[in-house]
Amino acid sequence: MASNNRCAGSDGTPKLEERPCPVCGEEVEVFLRKGRICEESICPKCGYKFEIQPEPVIVPREVPDKAE
């Protein structure tokens, strides 16, 4: 599998882990960073696609101005 720039980060190299396919149970190698899938992987047995799990983005909420 090719390296993916989205996986690179200050916390180090992505971790390769085997996970069972939720459809057929076949073990599939996936790349993880901070516990999230950082590169798409496809089950060789049934074709299920493990998709990239982006990190959540925290957006500050706007507080309306108090009208007096």
Secondary structure, 3 states (H helix, E strand, C coil): CCCCHHHCCCCCCCEEEEEECCCCCCEEEEEEECCEECCCEECCCCCCEECCCCCCCCCCCCCCCCCC
